[in-house]
Amino acid sequence: FWLKPSWLRHASRRHWRRRRTPRQRACAPAFRMVRVKAHELRAKTSKELLKELDDMKAELSQLRVAKVSGGAASKLAKIKVVRKSIARILTVYNQKQKAEARKQYKGKKY
């Protein structure tokens, strides 16, 4: 009994097989979606950002249709990733717009 590891001693018998090792947690599963990185978005122009935004919105609408029609679990999980990606794109786009406006009005009185 005392030779068992501490996590096994304290975990219920039903769940001890589900515990994942740190290596398993670090390795992403094959179906995991790649997040859009903000530093990659900042390198793009405003037109490219708007095009990518349209693509993401189209993908989100397809995923929502798949959700209603009973799609796969991986598609349902992807909805959250796509929504967050849309938010990132909009954030970077708005930052670019504000920076351009600041540059345009810098040094002007009114």
C-alpha positions as CSV (number, residue, x, y, z in Angstrom):
1,F,0.0,0.0,0.0
2,W,2.7,2.5,0.9
3,L,4.8,1.7,-2.1
4,K,2.2,3.4,-4.4
5,P,3.0,6.9,-5.6
6,S,1.2,9.7,-3.7
7,W,-1.1,10.7,-6.5
8,L,-2.3,7.1,-6.7
9,R,-2.8,6.9,-2.9
10,H,-5.0,10.0,-2.8
11,A,-6.8,9.6,-6.1
12,S,-10.0,7.6,-6.3
13,R,-9.5,4.2,-7.9
14,R,-11.9,5.1,-10.7
15,H,-9.7,8.0,-12.0
16,W,-6.1,6.8,-11.5
17,R,-5.8,5.5,-15.1
18,R,-6.8,8.8,-16.6
19,R,-3.9,10.7,-15.1
20,R,-1.6,12.0,-17.8
21,T,2.2,12.3,-17.5
22,P,3.8,15.7,-18.0
23,R,5.1,14.5,-21.3
24,Q,1.6,13.6,-22.4
25,R,0.4,17.0,-21.3
26,A,3.2,18.7,-23.2
27,C,2.6,16.9,-26.5
28,A,-0.4,18.3,-28.3
29,P,-2.8,15.8,-29.8
30,A,-2.9,15.6,-33.6
31,F,-6.3,17.3,-33.9
32,R,-5.3,20.4,-31.9
33,M,-5.9,23.7,-33.6
34,V,-3.0,26.2,-34.1
35,R,-3.7,29.5,-32.6
36,V,-3.1,32.7,-34.5
37,K,-0.2,34.5,-33.0
38,A,-0.4,38.2,-32.4
39,H,3.2,38.9,-33.4
40,E,2.5,37.2,-36.7
41,L,-0.6,39.4,-37.2
42,R,1.3,42.6,-36.5
43,A,3.6,41.9,-39.4
44,K,0.7,41.9,-41.8
45,T,-0.9,44.8,-43.5
46,S,-4.5,46.0,-42.8
47,K,-5.8,44.5,-46.0
48,E,-4.3,41.1,-45.2
49,L,-5.8,41.3,-41.7
50,L,-9.3,42.1,-43.1
51,K,-8.9,39.2,-45.6
52,E,-7.9,36.8,-42.8
53,L,-10.8,38.1,-40.7
54,D,-13.3,37.3,-43.5
55,D,-11.8,33.8,-43.8
56,M,-12.1,33.2,-40.0
57,K,-15.7,34.4,-40.0
58,A,-16.6,32.1,-42.9
59,E,-14.9,29.2,-41.0
60,L,-16.8,30.1,-37.9
61,S,-20.1,30.0,-39.7
62,Q,-19.3,26.6,-41.2
63,L,-18.4,25.3,-37.7
64,R,-21.7,26.6,-36.3
65,V,-23.6,24.8,-39.1
66,A,-21.6,21.6,-38.2
67,K,-22.6,22.1,-34.6
68,V,-26.3,22.2,-35.4
69,S,-26.1,19.2,-37.7
70,G,-24.2,17.2,-35.1
71,G,-20.6,17.5,-36.2
72,A,-17.5,15.9,-34.7
73,A,-16.2,16.8,-31.3
74,S,-13.1,18.3,-32.8
75,K,-15.1,20.7,-34.8
76,L,-17.1,21.8,-31.7
77,A,-13.8,22.4,-29.9
78,K,-12.5,24.4,-32.8
79,I,-15.3,27.0,-32.4
80,K,-13.6,28.5,-29.3
81,V,-10.2,28.7,-31.0
82,V,-11.7,30.4,-34.1
83,R,-13.6,32.9,-32.0
84,K,-10.5,33.8,-30.0
85,S,-8.5,34.1,-33.3
86,I,-11.2,36.6,-34.6
87,A,-10.8,38.6,-31.5
88,R,-7.0,38.7,-31.9
89,I,-7.3,39.8,-35.5
90,L,-9.7,42.6,-34.6
91,T,-7.5,43.7,-31.7
92,V,-4.4,44.0,-33.9
93,Y,-6.4,45.7,-36.6
94,N,-7.7,48.3,-34.2
95,Q,-4.3,48.9,-32.8
96,K,-3.0,49.5,-36.3
97,Q,-5.8,52.0,-37.0
98,K,-5.2,53.9,-33.8
99,A,-1.4,54.0,-34.4
100,E,-2.0,55.4,-37.9
101,A,-4.5,58.0,-36.5
102,R,-2.0,59.1,-33.8
103,K,0.8,59.4,-36.4
104,Q,-1.5,61.5,-38.7
105,Y,-2.6,63.9,-36.0
106,K,0.7,64.1,-34.2
107,G,1.8,67.7,-33.6
108,K,-1.5,69.2,-34.7
109,K,-3.5,71.4,-32.4
110,Y,-7.0,70.4,-33.3
